[in-house]
């Protein structure tokens, strides 16, 4: 049975999925305020030593049926990640003790290790240089072990276009334009004129952008930002969570999205080259070849369009909250500044023009 809500997370249910008869009782309490799912901490008492943790985190589908129906692909992505993918990679994620999903995918459950006392990053406040280095080096453990693995091109648990799928890229490009228009209208004067212009122009380039550099790809987290990271109290270890936005594409999109949205612009400008170089060094340690540092830096500049793409899609088509709107505004301010400073729109235009000339020739 897949629990529909916290009342279904009982002693008997947990004992069954963990294959133990040692559980004496459970206490369930909510964790966080997720918009697309519901998460609970389950504290466990045992009748005897069972070799199991004293607490777990249990993640379920959203309690709102309309939300569940809207994000079923996200639920499939997360379950497939933990069930089939996580152990083939080298980045730090919670241990998954049990996962299950219904045929319709409107109900799912994950039983994960409780990472407390680790704390969630703060998207609005931003992070430190040391925290940023932990994050980008963890990304090398996501991308490097299965860099350009052909199996990713058949990976079904993502709604994002895969490299070479121009029809799907065009469809997402149309959605990006609509999302940009909705975002600009919704945020209005809270956005600067420069940011409104950058968001709209970036959206107009999404379809060709997705088709650039199709020969370099990996699995992407897709929404790699501070709210989806847990930091140990001493800030020496990171755990990455929330795998509902998986994509396959240019790996540096994850790096660019993180630095553009999770660092204040002044810090990002100071440390981004060092961060990209650290990411590149770690990629090489996983056996990635034929990928020099300068190409990695260019891919990083190119990947910056991930910031307005994901931010505007989230604001336009997800449930709205006061903190959510403030967060998206902050992410767009930071991301648009990074795009302008790094000349990303110009780079996309140049690469698109070269590609058009090559096809014409």
N, C-alpha and C positions, 0 to 999 in steps of 0.2 A: 504494500500500500504506500502511496505517495501522500504525505501529509498535505492537507489543504490550508492549514493554519496552525497556530501554536498549540491549540488544544489537542491536536493529533500527534504532537511530539511527546509520546508517553514513554514510560519505563519499558513496557512490553515492546513497543515499536523499536526503540533504540537497541534493546537487547537483541531483537531479531536481526537487524541490519548489521550489527557488530558481531553477531554469532557468539554471544556470551550469555551465561545465566548468572553472572556475578553482580548485575546492577540492582541496587536496592531502591534507588529513587532518582528522580530528575527534577530540576527546577529550571524553568524557561523564562527568559527575559529578552525584550527586544533590543537590537543593536542598530544604531544609525537610523536614517530616514530615507532609505533607498526609494527611488521613484519607479523603478521597473521590477523590483523584487522586494522580498521581506526577509530580513536576517535576524536570527535569534542566537543568543548564547545559552547553551544547555550545560548546567552544572550537574555533575553526576556523583552520587555516593555509591560505593561498592560494598557488597557484603564480605568480600575477600579480595585479595590481590588479583588483579586481572591483566596487568601489563598494559592498561589503557589510560589515556589522559583523564584528568579530573574535570575537564570542560571541553566542549566542542562548539563550533559555530555551525549552525544549520541554516542554509539558504533555501528559500522557497520562492515560488512564483508570487507576483503581486496579488494582493487581496482583491483588487478591483478587476472584475472579469474583462472589462474593455481594455485595460492595460495589458492583461495577460495575452489577449488575442493579438494585440498589436506588436508584441515583442517576442513571439514564439521563436523566431529565428535566432534571437539573442540567447534564449534558453538552450536551444540546440547547440549553439556555438560553445557555451560555457560547459555543458555536460560533455560534449565531444572533446573539448580541450582537456579536461581532467581525466576522462576515461581513456583517450587514445593518444594524446599529444604530449602532455606535460612531462612524462618520464623520458621522452626522447630529446628533451632540451636541457639546458643547464642554468636556467634562471631560477631564483628563489620564489617558490609559490607555497601556499599551505598544502600540507599533506591531505589528500582526499581519502577518507575512510569508506565512503559509500556515495554512489550517485545513481540516479534513476530519472527517467522522463517518460511521460505518457505518450501515446501514439500521436495525439494532436499537438503535443509539446506545450500545451497550456498549463500543465502542471509538471514540476520537476523538483528534485531535492538534491542538495549537496550536503554531506557531512564532512566538515573540514576541521583541521587542527585549529585550535584557538591560539592566536598569535599574541594575546595579551602577555605582558604589558606594552607591546608595541602599539604605537598610536598612528592614526591616519594623518597624512600630510594635509596641509591647509592650502587649497588652490588659490584663494584670494590673497593670503599673506605672502605666498611664494616660499621658496626654499633657499637654503644656504649653498655655497659652493661645494662643500663637502657632501651634502645630501644629493646635489645634482650629479656629482661624480659617481656616487653609488648607483643612481638611477640609470645613467647612460652605460655604465659598465655592465649592469644587469641586462641591458638590452642586447649586448653582444652575446650573452648566453641564450637569448631568445633567437637571434638571427643566425649566429655563427654555426652551430652544430648541424643545421640542415639548410645551409645557404644554397640557393638555387636547386633544391631538391625537386625533381619533376613531379613528385607526388602532390606538392602544393597546388599544382595547376588543376588537379582533380578534386581538391578539397571542397566539400559541398557546404560546410557549415559557415558560410559567409554570404552576405547580400552584396558585398562590394565587388566591382568588376575585377577580373583577373587580368594579368598581362596578356595583351593581344586581343582581348574581347572588346572590339571597338563599338559594337552595338550597345553593350552594357555600359560602356564608358559614356556614350552619348546620352543614355537614359539617366545616369547619375548626374551628368552635366546639366540636364534640364531641371532635375530636382534641386541641384545646387543653386541655379539661378532663381528658382522660386523661393528657396530658403533664404537666399540673400535679400530678396525683395521684402519678404516677411520680416526678417530681422531688422532691416533698416527702418521699416515702417513702425515696428513694435518699439524699438529702442529710441527712435526719433532723435531729439536734440541731445540725448545722453551720449550719443556718438559724435565725434568730431567730423567735420566735413571730409577731412583727409581719410579717416577710417571708413566712412560710408563709401567713398570712391574706391578704396582698396578692396573692400569686401565685394562690391559689385563687379569690379574688373577681375578679381580673382575667380569669382564664380563663372564668368564668361570663358575662362581658360581651363576649367576642370576637365572637360572631355579630352582635349588634346594633351593636357598634362598627364592624365592617367595612362596615355599611350606612349609616353616617353620612357626610354631605357627599359624596355620589356625583358631584356636578357638578365637583369639583376633583380632577384626577387627572394622573398622569404615570407614566412608567416609574420603578420603584424598584429600587435595588440590592438591598434586602431584608436584607442582613447588613453594613451599613455601619459598620465598626468598625476599630480600629487594626490588628488582625492582617491586614486586607485592604488595607492602605495601605503604600506605600513612601515614605520621606522622604529627600531628598537630604541629604548630610552637614551642610550649612549650614542646613538646615531652612527653605529658601525655596521649595521645590517639592515637590509631592506627586504620586504616581501611584497610581491606584486599580486594584485587581486582583480576581480571583475573582468572576466574574459568573454563578454557578450558582444564585442564589436570587432571580432576577428576579421582580418583582411589578408590578402596576398598581394604583394606589390613591392615597390622600391623600399628596401629596408630603412634607409635614412629618413623616411617619412616619420617613423616613430621618434627618432632622435630630434628632428626639427620641431615636431609637435610638442614634445616635452619642453625643450628649452624655450620655445616661443611663448608657451602659455604658463609655465610654472616658475620662471625666473623673472624678476623685475628687469625691465629693459637695460638699465645701467649695468647690472651684474651680468646679464646675458652677453652684452657686448664685450665685457672684459674677459669672460672665461670661455666663450663658446669654441674658440679654436682649440684650446686645451682639452675641452670636453670631447670634441669630435676626434681629436688625435688619440685620446684614451680609449674611446670606443673602437677606433680603427685598430689600435694595437691589440686589443682583446679579440677582435674578429680574427686577426691573423693567428692568434694562439689557438683558435678552434679549427685551423686548417684552411681558412679562406685564402685563396690565391688569386693572382691577376686582378688585384684591387688595390691601387696605389692610394696614398694619402690625399693627393690632389683631387682624384676622382671622388673620393669619399667626401671631401669638403664641398665639391660641386653638388653632389647628390644631396648633401645637407641643405644647401641653399635652395635647391629644387624642391625639396620636401616640405618647405615652409607652407605651401598651400593646404597642407593637412590641417593647419590651425583654423583658418576661417571655414573650411569645408565642414569639419566635425562640429565646430562651435555653432554655426548657423543651422545645420541640420537639427542639432539638439534643441536649440531655442525655438525653431519653427514648428517642429513636429512632436515634441515631447511635452509632458505636463509642465506648466509654469509654476514656479515658486519664487518668493522674494529673493532668497539666497541664490537660486538658480539663475535668475536674471542678472543679478549682480556679478555672479561668477562668469557668465558668458560675456558680459560687457568688459570685465577685466581681461579675460582671455583674448578677446578681439582687439582691445587696445594694445596689448603686448604683442600679439601675433601680427597685427597690421604694421606696427612699427618695425618689427623684425623683417617683414617682407620688403618694406621700403628700404631699410638700411642695407639689406643684402642683395637688393636688385633682383628679387625672385621673378617678378612679373616680366622684367626685361629678359632674364635668362630663359624663361619659358618661351617667350616670343622668338628669341634667337634660335633655340633648338627646334621649335616648330617650323620656322622658316627653312632651316637647313634640311629638316626631314621632308618638307614639301618639295624642295629642289631636288633632293635625292630620288624621290618617287617619280618626279617629272623626268629626270634624266634616265 
